[in-house]
């Protein structure tokens, strides 16, 4: 295990040399995860790679892929009397068609920021006169915890706690992207923390080189080396470059918990449309704690922000600076699209770390 800065620098230099040696033709590699996007910027990895290797971001930020229609529905619940919304902080400024949760809060809506879904259960117990609606947004990494919350709400018989589910699973989105010829993806840097839960088999049938990666600079460089090597050798396979954490079978207990509470459903993704079996809905046994089943509301018809290219960015077709709104009408302080909101959003990362380098 590398310990000293000198050892780390030496290993990074060796990895970059190997990438330069192998990358004899242009390659577009997609980092699927928003955490990878931020890590790549923070460590300055784009500047280390040869011009033949282009990194593009994919639909790996849960806030970014949450569609406008979901935000409109969340706002519809926030406007109901005696209702409290519990949400992670990065959802507050995600624009809906006409407003955001932050704006709704300024108008008097009861919206609480939580750091764990479990806090929403405590809110329901503290305020029995309110209906507490928790916004369940995330990928396979957060689904086990929200599933546990649903089970705990059932155990406590919390009749005033509801989840508004928007969980998504990554593989169907990757399949959809790779079927799109305009995305032009030659390899995938897969999210290590998703694979910790799911294991490797869910990614086994991808038609391009794919490597599960960790989040340190050397983790990412090692994954890029493996992707470039596969491309150079004309191979297509799945590799695990995060073996210290990811097991082939994944977290079986977490998988079982998710399967007990949720079932697959077609789901809408921002920019990608409705993808078959790409979402998770609460099973009928727990339907009384699912807002969409126990207390359905009909929000107004959703509208997308004119000029926003968030969908094209999430598909890897555009880099954020190619959006005409980037850094002008759309900034982290006044986001037009969801990709500029979350700290893991690709547009927010380009804006924060790409100062003076906004040309893709």
C-alpha positions, 0 to 999 in steps of 0.5 A: 500500500502506497503511503508517502507522497513520493510513492503516490506521485511515482505511481501516478506518473507511471499510470499516465505514461502507460495511458500515453503509450496505449492511447494511440487513437482517440477515446471517449471515456465516461465516468458514470458517477458524480463523485468521480466527476468531482474527484477528477477535477479536484485531483487535476486528472484531466490535465494529466491525460493525453489529448487522445483520452477525453473524459465525459460525464454521465447520468451518475448524479441522482439530483441531476437525473431527477426529472422536473415532474418529480420536483413538481410533485414534491412541490405539490405536496409541500403546498398541502396544509399540515404537511412537512417535507423532509429532504436532503439539502441538495434538493432544495434548489433543484428547479421545478417547472415554476418554482423550487423547494427553496422558494416554496420554503420562503413562501411559508412551506414547512420544509426541513433539511435532513442528513439521514432518512432516519431523521424524517422518522423522528420528525414524524414522531415529534410532529404527529399533527403533520404528515411528513413526506420524505423525498427518497431520491438516490441510486442503489447506494441509498435505497437500502437505507430508505428501505429500512426506513419504510420497514421502521415506519411500519414497525412503529406504525407511523401513520403520518410518515410517507416516502415520495420515492424516486430511486433509480438503478444505474444499469438501464441508463447505461444500456440506453446511453450505449444504444445512442450513437450520438453519445459515442462512448468507448469505455465506462468508469463505473461507480464503486459505491454502487457496485459495493451494493449491487456486486458486479453481475449487473454490469456484466453485459455492457458492450464496451470496456467497463471498469469499477473504480474507487475515488482516489486519484490512483484508483481513477488512473488505474481504471483509465489504464485498464480501459485504455488497455482493453481498447488497445487490445480490442477487448470488451470486458468488466474489471474490478479495480476497487477490490479492496471494497467491492466483492463480486456478489456485492452486499447481499443483505442490502440487496435483500432489504431493497427487494423486500420493500421495492420492486422495479418499475419504469422510471423517468430520467432527466434527459433520457426519458422513461427507461424500462425497469430503471426505477424502484417503487414501494411494494403493495405490502408497504403502500400505506407509507408510499405517498404516490399510493396512499395520498396521490396528487396531480401536479400541473403539467411539467415544463423544461427550462428553455435553453437548458442542455442538462439532458445533453450533458448527462448523455455525454453529447455535450460538455457543460461549457457548450451549453449557452446558459453555462456561467451566464444565466445558469450559475450555482447561485441561480441554477437553471438546470439540476446539473448546476445544483448538486455538488456532484453535478457535472455543471457545478463541478465544471463551474467550480474547478474549471475557472479559466478553462471552460472550453471543453 
